């Protein structure tokens, strides 16, 4: 199965259904099943974004997560597959808002600056327990049986 690695908290936002599009600087012709992998690293900027800013904080709290200490965020999955989904379309970010009626909430969870791509993700299935896996850049192959 193809997989993509995302920095937290964006991997979890997809897993909990808060983020329906992944934005990338590159396009792909791939369509089909996609595993969502949470990167092993959790940069300080992302920790601050999650703990201190809306709508990020609200999205986590309403999904049953709690905000832990910024320097000890073990409550968020790292280095693991957190969900699977279907990648069904890609569209340039400039056209995505008109084509899909993206809300300000959805736009807050991505980088919709000019020249980027919005990947539409559907049928998201959050894993009950994250599955440890080593990530990679770009699309990579994940074998769920290992």
Secondary structure, DSSP 8 states (H G I E B T S, - for coil): -EEEEE-TTHHHHHHTTS--EEEESS-----EEEEEEE-S---HHHHHHHHHSTTHHHHHHHTT-----TT--TTS--SEEEEEEEEEEEEEHHHHHHHHT--HHHHHTS---TT-EEEEEEEEEEEEEEEE----SSEEE--TT-
